[in-house]
Amino acid sequence: MSIAPIITFKAGICDVDQSSKPYKIKARETPGYIYLYSDDDLIHFCWRPRSAPVDRPELDLVMVPTDGRFVPYDTRTPSHPTSKTNGRIFVLKFTSSSQRHVFWLQSKPQARSGDPAWLSPRDLKIGDIVDRLLQGEEVDVNQELASVRNASNDDGDNNRRGRDRDRDLDDDETMEDVEGHRDPHDHRRGGSGGAGPDATGGDFRQEGEDAREGGADGARAAANNEAADVVRNFLDSLKGAPGLSGDLAQPQGKLYPLLTDLLDPPTTVAMLDAAPDGYIDHLLDYLPATVLVMAQRGDDAGPLEKEPTPDDADEAKDEMTMGQKRALLKKVLRSPQFTQSLASLSMALRDGGLPSIADALGISLENGGLVPGGRVPLGGGEAIEAFVQGVKKTMRKK
């Protein structure tokens, strides 16, 4: 698949150690790029080592609009008085999930004072552009980048000597560090571009926020964007439904694990390993025909000449070995699309969609998914717990 990034910039990925609190954050030294591209009107947030091609990212997240935020981690604010870093840190977080992905900028720091954690106007602008793209906004990346000057620094001295010194400090040309590649209104017309030679950036040791590593493991999804499209269409169909109001937009009530926590890859893959062959065949019935046919044809097969029919899907399943079937299902369960679909479902449940979703899926709920003695849908963790308990109850009856 040809990928035309909207923006690319130098950044490294970080590993999160949750064995103690505050969590320890260790930056990988691997030079890398963060880049975003659009496919079927959904933004992909990707990270790859600089040695990897653009179509082989280590991390590929399909972002539901408004679900993700890309924010700077500023250790100088009162909320982080004891959490110091020696690098410029950004955190990718989600409103529908407890997932966190942490990155460090690898362009040369701009601070004349020597503070490695100081975020320059250019750094903040890069983060702002990414965050706005994740909200579904149309952004003219090149125009936005041109609006900031790299010569700004952290001591407020704007005399000529200071500007000259800033230029000496920044041995990366702007467009070698970060680049907008194409017309923001065109999601299909690609352009050349990329980032320049390797750059180094600050390392860091510790982050005070309870960051969590989770979600996608970088596996490429066999189902492409079909699962994400289904979830998006389902959420759109719930708009205007009773109970889906702004009052329920935030988590409330008791804490309860999200579906992304309950159905993480180690849990679901272990379930597949122990499942009988008949159950594996049953799960394949839920995959689109296109996915089954392409999996049976193999990676070296050319594009499909026509849309597969249900009969084509049945034939593909008959020709696949049990090993191939299990491998396909594991690939789907490890995919970013599956994780993001679970996150979107969690968001819909906690925001008041529990009764409508349960009714559509044929799941029995206590009190119809409403607050006891009232007509308001359950929200927050209570809604997710009621959904899980409803699934268990319905399955026992069957």
C-alpha positions as CSV (number, residue, x, y, z in Angstrom):
1,M,0.0,0.0,0.0
2,S,1.3,3.4,-0.9
3,I,1.5,5.8,2.1
4,A,1.6,9.5,1.8
5,P,2.3,11.0,5.2
6,I,0.7,14.3,6.3
7,I,3.5,15.1,8.6
8,T,6.8,13.4,9.6
9,F,9.2,14.4,12.4
10,K,12.1,12.9,14.3
11,A,11.1,11.2,17.5
12,G,12.0,8.1,19.6
13,I,9.6,5.8,21.4
14,C,9.8,5.0,25.1
15,D,9.3,1.9,27.2
16,V,7.2,2.1,30.4
17,D,8.2,0.2,33.6
18,Q,5.2,-0.2,35.8
19,S,6.9,-2.2,38.5
20,S,7.1,0.9,40.8
21,K,5.5,4.3,41.2
22,P,6.0,6.8,39.9
23,Y,6.4,4.7,36.7
24,K,9.8,4.7,35.2
25,I,10.1,5.8,31.6
26,K,13.1,4.7,29.6
27,A,13.8,6.2,26.2
28,R,14.9,3.8,23.4
29,E,18.0,5.1,21.7
30,T,16.7,3.9,18.3
31,P,16.5,6.9,15.9
32,G,12.9,7.0,14.6
33,Y,10.1,9.0,13.0
34,I,6.6,9.8,14.0
35,Y,4.3,10.2,11.0
36,L,0.6,10.5,10.4
37,Y,-1.3,9.6,7.3
38,S,-4.9,9.3,6.3
39,D,-6.6,6.2,4.9
40,D,-10.4,5.9,4.3
41,D,-10.8,9.2,6.2
42,L,-9.2,7.8,9.3
43,I,-5.9,9.1,10.7
44,H,-3.1,6.5,11.3
45,F,-0.6,7.5,14.0
46,C,2.7,5.6,13.3
47,W,6.2,5.3,14.6
48,R,9.0,3.5,12.8
49,P,12.8,3.2,13.2
50,R,14.5,5.3,10.5
51,S,16.0,2.1,9.0
52,A,12.4,0.8,8.3
53,P,10.4,1.7,5.2
54,V,7.4,3.9,5.6
55,D,5.0,1.0,5.1
56,R,6.5,-1.1,7.8
57,P,5.9,0.9,11.0
58,E,6.5,-0.7,14.4
59,L,3.5,1.1,15.8
60,D,0.4,1.8,13.7
61,L,-2.7,3.1,15.5
62,V,-6.0,3.8,13.7
63,M,-7.3,6.9,15.5
64,V,-11.0,7.5,16.1
65,P,-11.6,11.2,15.7
66,T,-11.4,13.1,19.1
67,D,-10.4,10.0,21.0
68,G,-6.7,10.6,21.0
69,R,-4.7,13.6,22.4
70,F,-1.0,14.3,21.7
71,V,0.2,16.5,24.6
72,P,3.5,17.7,25.9
73,Y,4.8,16.6,29.3
74,D,6.0,19.7,31.0
75,T,7.8,18.9,34.3
76,R,7.9,22.6,35.3
77,T,4.2,22.8,36.0
78,P,3.0,22.5,39.6
79,S,1.2,19.2,38.8
80,H,4.6,17.5,38.2
81,P,6.8,19.0,40.9
82,T,8.9,15.8,41.5
83,S,9.0,14.3,38.0
84,K,12.0,15.5,36.2
85,T,13.1,14.5,32.7
86,N,16.2,15.2,30.6
87,G,14.4,15.2,27.3
88,R,11.4,16.8,25.5
89,I,8.5,14.4,26.0
90,F,5.1,14.0,24.4
91,V,2.4,11.6,25.5
92,L,-0.3,10.0,23.3
93,K,-3.3,9.4,25.5
94,F,-6.9,8.3,24.8
95,T,-10.2,9.4,26.3
96,S,-11.7,5.9,25.8
97,S,-8.8,3.9,27.2
98,S,-6.1,3.9,29.8
99,Q,-3.5,3.4,27.1
100,R,-0.5,5.7,27.0
101,H,2.4,5.9,24.4
102,V,5.4,8.1,25.3
103,F,7.8,9.6,22.8
104,W,10.8,11.9,23.0
105,L,11.8,14.5,20.3
106,Q,15.1,13.7,18.6
107,S,15.8,17.0,16.9
108,K,18.5,19.2,18.5
109,P,17.2,21.0,21.6
110,Q,16.7,24.8,21.2
111,A,17.2,26.0,24.8
112,R,20.2,28.3,25.1
113,S,20.2,27.8,28.9
114,G,21.0,24.1,28.3
115,D,17.7,22.8,29.7
116,P,17.1,19.6,27.7
117,A,13.4,19.4,28.7
118,W,12.6,22.9,27.4
119,L,10.0,22.8,24.6
120,S,10.6,25.4,22.0
121,P,7.8,27.1,20.0
122,R,8.6,24.8,17.1
123,D,8.3,21.7,19.4
124,L,4.9,22.9,20.7
125,K,3.7,23.7,17.2
126,I,4.5,20.2,16.1
127,G,2.6,18.7,19.0
128,D,-0.3,21.1,18.3
129,I,-0.5,20.1,14.7
130,V,-0.6,16.4,15.6
131,D,-3.2,16.9,18.3
132,R,-5.4,18.9,15.9
133,L,-5.2,16.2,13.2
134,L,-6.2,13.6,15.8
135,Q,-9.3,15.8,16.6
136,G,-10.3,15.5,12.9
137,E,-9.3,19.0,11.9
138,E,-8.0,19.9,8.5
139,V,-4.5,21.4,9.0
140,D,-2.3,23.1,6.5
141,V,0.9,21.6,7.9
142,N,3.4,23.6,5.9
143,Q,1.7,26.9,6.6
144,E,1.6,26.1,10.3
145,L,5.3,25.2,10.4
146,A,6.2,28.4,8.6
147,S,4.4,30.4,11.3
148,V,7.0,29.6,14.0
149,R,10.6,30.6,14.3
150,N,13.3,28.2,15.5
151,A,15.2,31.1,17.0
152,S,13.0,31.5,20.0
153,N,14.7,30.3,23.2
154,D,13.9,30.0,26.9
155,D,15.6,33.1,28.3
156,G,13.6,35.7,26.4
157,D,16.7,37.4,24.9
158,N,15.9,38.3,21.3
159,N,18.9,40.5,20.4
160,R,20.9,39.8,17.3
161,R,23.7,38.0,19.2
162,G,21.1,35.6,20.7
163,R,19.6,34.9,17.3
164,D,22.9,34.1,15.8
165,R,23.7,31.8,18.7
166,D,20.4,30.1,18.3
167,R,21.2,29.4,14.7
168,D,24.5,27.8,15.8
169,L,22.7,25.6,18.3
170,D,20.3,24.3,15.8
171,D,22.3,22.4,13.3
172,D,19.2,20.8,11.8
173,E,17.4,22.6,9.0
174,T,13.8,23.0,9.7
175,M,12.5,20.7,6.9
176,E,15.1,18.1,7.8
177,D,13.6,17.8,11.3
178,V,9.9,18.0,10.5
179,E,8.0,18.1,7.2
180,G,4.5,18.5,6.0
181,H,4.2,16.5,2.8
182,R,1.0,17.5,1.0
183,D,-2.2,19.4,0.6
184,P,-4.2,18.9,3.9
185,H,-7.4,18.6,2.0
186,D,-6.2,15.8,-0.2
187,H,-6.0,12.4,1.5
188,R,-5.0,10.5,-1.6
189,R,-2.5,12.6,-3.6
190,G,0.8,11.8,-2.1
191,G,4.0,13.8,-2.2
192,S,7.7,13.2,-1.7
193,G,9.3,14.2,1.5
194,G,10.6,12.8,4.7
195,A,13.2,13.7,7.3
196,G,16.9,14.2,7.0
197,P,19.9,12.7,8.6
198,D,20.0,11.2,12.1
199,A,19.6,13.6,15.0
200,T,20.1,13.1,18.7
201,G,17.8,14.3,21.5
202,G,17.6,14.2,25.3
203,D,17.1,11.0,27.2
204,F,14.9,10.9,30.3
205,R,14.3,8.7,33.3
206,Q,11.0,9.3,35.0
207,E,7.5,10.5,34.4
208,G,5.1,11.3,37.2
209,E,1.9,10.6,35.3
210,D,0.6,7.1,35.5
211,A,1.5,6.3,31.9
212,R,0.7,2.9,30.6
213,E,2.0,1.0,27.7
214,G,-0.8,-0.8,26.0
215,G,-2.9,-1.3,22.9
216,A,-1.4,-2.0,19.6
217,D,1.7,-4.0,19.3
218,G,2.6,-2.8,15.8
219,A,1.2,-5.8,14.0
220,R,-0.4,-4.9,10.7
221,A,-4.1,-5.7,10.7
222,A,-5.5,-8.3,8.3
223,A,-8.8,-6.6,8.4
224,N,-7.4,-3.2,7.4
225,N,-9.9,-0.5,8.3
226,E,-13.2,-2.5,8.0
227,A,-13.5,-3.0,11.8
228,A,-12.8,0.7,12.4
229,D,-15.5,1.6,9.8
230,V,-18.0,-0.6,11.5
231,V,-17.4,0.9,14.9
232,R,-17.5,4.4,13.5
233,N,-20.8,3.8,11.7
234,F,-22.3,2.2,14.8
235,L,-21.3,5.2,17.0
236,D,-22.8,7.6,14.4
237,S,-26.0,5.6,14.5
238,L,-26.2,6.2,18.3
239,K,-26.1,10.0,18.0
240,G,-29.3,11.5,19.3
241,A,-30.3,8.3,21.1
242,P,-31.7,8.8,24.6
243,G,-29.1,9.0,27.3
244,L,-26.2,10.0,24.9
245,S,-25.9,13.5,26.3
246,G,-22.9,15.6,27.3
247,D,-23.7,15.0,31.0
248,L,-22.4,11.5,30.5
249,A,-19.3,12.4,28.5
250,Q,-16.9,11.8,31.4
251,P,-16.3,8.5,33.3
252,Q,-18.4,8.3,36.5
253,G,-19.1,6.0,39.4
254,K,-17.0,3.0,40.3
255,L,-13.7,2.2,38.5
256,Y,-13.8,-0.9,36.3
257,P,-11.4,-2.2,33.6
258,L,-12.0,-1.1,30.1
259,L,-12.6,-3.7,27.3
260,T,-9.1,-3.0,26.0
261,D,-7.8,-4.2,29.4
262,L,-10.0,-7.2,29.6
263,L,-9.4,-8.4,26.1
264,D,-5.7,-7.6,25.6
265,P,-3.6,-9.7,23.2
266,P,-2.0,-12.0,25.9
267,T,-5.5,-12.9,27.0
268,T,-7.2,-13.4,23.7
269,V,-4.3,-15.1,22.0
270,A,-4.0,-17.6,24.9
271,M,-7.8,-18.3,24.5
272,L,-7.2,-19.1,20.8
273,D,-4.4,-21.5,21.6
274,A,-6.7,-23.4,23.9
275,A,-9.8,-23.3,21.7
276,P,-11.0,-26.4,19.8
277,D,-11.0,-26.4,16.0
278,G,-14.8,-26.0,15.8
279,Y,-14.6,-22.8,17.8
280,I,-11.9,-21.4,15.5
281,D,-14.1,-22.1,12.5
282,H,-17.0,-20.3,14.3
283,L,-14.9,-17.2,14.9
284,L,-13.8,-17.1,11.2
285,D,-17.5,-16.5,10.3
286,Y,-17.3,-13.0,11.8
287,L,-14.5,-11.9,9.5
288,P,-15.2,-10.1,6.2
289,A,-15.0,-12.3,3.1
290,T,-12.2,-10.1,1.7
291,V,-10.0,-10.8,4.7
292,L,-10.5,-14.5,4.4
293,V,-9.9,-14.7,0.7
294,M,-6.8,-12.5,0.9
295,A,-5.4,-14.6,3.8
296,Q,-5.9,-17.8,1.9
297,R,-4.2,-16.4,-1.2
298,G,-1.1,-15.3,0.7
299,D,1.0,-12.1,0.8
300,D,2.4,-12.6,-2.7
301,A,-1.0,-12.7,-4.4
302,G,-2.1,-9.7,-6.5
303,P,-5.1,-7.5,-5.8
304,L,-8.6,-9.0,-6.0
305,E,-10.4,-8.5,-9.3
306,K,-13.8,-8.5,-7.7
307,E,-15.5,-8.3,-4.3
308,P,-15.5,-11.8,-2.8
309,T,-18.9,-13.4,-2.1
310,P,-19.9,-15.5,0.9
311,D,-19.3,-18.6,-1.2
312,D,-15.8,-17.4,-1.9
313,A,-15.3,-17.0,1.8
314,D,-16.5,-20.5,2.5
315,E,-14.2,-21.9,-0.2
316,A,-11.2,-20.0,1.3
317,K,-11.9,-21.4,4.8
318,D,-12.1,-24.9,3.4
319,E,-8.7,-24.5,1.7
320,M,-7.0,-23.0,4.8
321,T,-5.2,-25.3,7.2
322,M,-6.1,-25.0,10.9
323,G,-2.7,-23.4,11.5
324,Q,-3.4,-20.7,8.9
325,K,-6.8,-20.1,10.5
326,R,-5.4,-19.6,14.0
327,A,-2.6,-17.4,12.6
328,L,-5.1,-15.2,10.9
329,L,-7.2,-14.8,14.0
330,K,-4.2,-14.0,16.1
331,K,-3.2,-11.3,13.6
332,V,-6.6,-9.7,13.8
333,L,-6.6,-9.8,17.7
334,R,-3.1,-8.2,17.8
335,S,-4.1,-5.5,15.2
336,P,-4.4,-1.8,16.1
337,Q,-7.8,-1.8,14.5
338,F,-9.1,-4.4,16.9
339,T,-7.7,-2.5,19.9
340,Q,-9.2,0.8,18.7
341,S,-12.5,-0.9,18.1
342,L,-12.6,-2.1,21.7
343,A,-11.7,1.4,22.9
344,S,-14.5,2.9,20.8
345,L,-17.0,0.4,22.2
346,S,-15.8,1.2,25.7
347,M,-16.3,4.9,25.1
348,A,-19.8,4.3,23.7
349,L,-20.8,2.2,26.7
350,R,-19.6,4.6,29.3
351,D,-21.1,7.6,27.6
352,G,-24.7,6.3,27.8
353,G,-25.0,3.9,24.9
354,L,-25.3,0.7,27.1
355,P,-29.1,0.0,26.5
356,S,-28.9,0.6,22.8
357,I,-25.8,-1.4,22.3
358,A,-27.0,-4.3,24.4
359,D,-30.3,-4.4,22.6
360,A,-28.6,-4.4,19.2
361,L,-26.4,-7.4,20.3
362,G,-29.2,-9.3,22.1
363,I,-27.6,-9.0,25.5
364,S,-29.8,-9.2,28.6
365,L,-29.1,-6.5,31.2
366,E,-30.2,-6.0,34.8
367,N,-32.8,-3.2,34.8
368,G,-32.3,-2.7,31.1
369,G,-29.0,-1.0,31.6
370,L,-30.6,1.9,33.5
371,V,-29.8,3.4,36.8
372,P,-31.9,1.6,39.5
373,G,-35.1,3.5,40.0
374,G,-34.5,5.9,37.1
375,R,-34.6,6.3,33.4
376,V,-31.0,7.4,32.9
377,P,-28.5,4.8,31.3
378,L,-25.6,3.7,33.4
379,G,-22.4,5.4,32.7
380,G,-18.7,5.2,33.3
381,G,-17.2,2.0,34.8
382,E,-20.7,0.8,36.0
383,A,-21.9,0.7,32.4
384,I,-18.9,-1.4,31.3
385,E,-19.3,-3.8,34.3
386,A,-23.0,-4.2,33.5
387,F,-22.2,-4.9,29.9
388,V,-19.6,-7.6,30.8
389,Q,-22.0,-9.2,33.4
390,G,-24.8,-9.1,30.8
391,V,-22.6,-10.9,28.3
392,K,-21.8,-13.6,30.8
393,K,-25.5,-14.0,31.8
394,T,-26.6,-14.2,28.2
395,M,-24.0,-16.8,27.3
396,R,-24.9,-19.0,30.3
397,K,-28.5,-19.0,29.2
398,K,-27.5,-20.1,25.7
